[in-house]
Amino acid sequence: MLKATCELKPAGDNDVSGTIELSEAGVGGVVTFTGTVNNLPDGLHALHVHTYGDVTVTSGKGAGGHWNPHNKTHGCYPSTDRHAGDVG
């Protein structure tokens, strides 16, 4: 099983924090996101996987755009016409 951990840190004018674990069961399998997010305002939100893991830019912009290896348009999960990083 492949695993990665993402630590959420406040960026800009928010104080959202937490930890998300990504797990892939089997090669090319489904990736599952589990974790805890703190201080998230009420309402609908989405997760996005970004192109880079650069966390040195405090604004969060070092992460680049949404991961988009197939050059698709930005969209919402579960549509197949969306960035691969538009998780939902």
Secondary structure as UniProt FT lines:
FT   STRAND          2..8
FT   TURN            12..13
FT   STRAND          17..24
FT   TURN            27..28
FT   STRAND          31..38
FT   TURN            58..59
FT   HELIX           61..63
FT   TURN            69..70
FT   TURN            77..78
FT   TURN            84..85
//
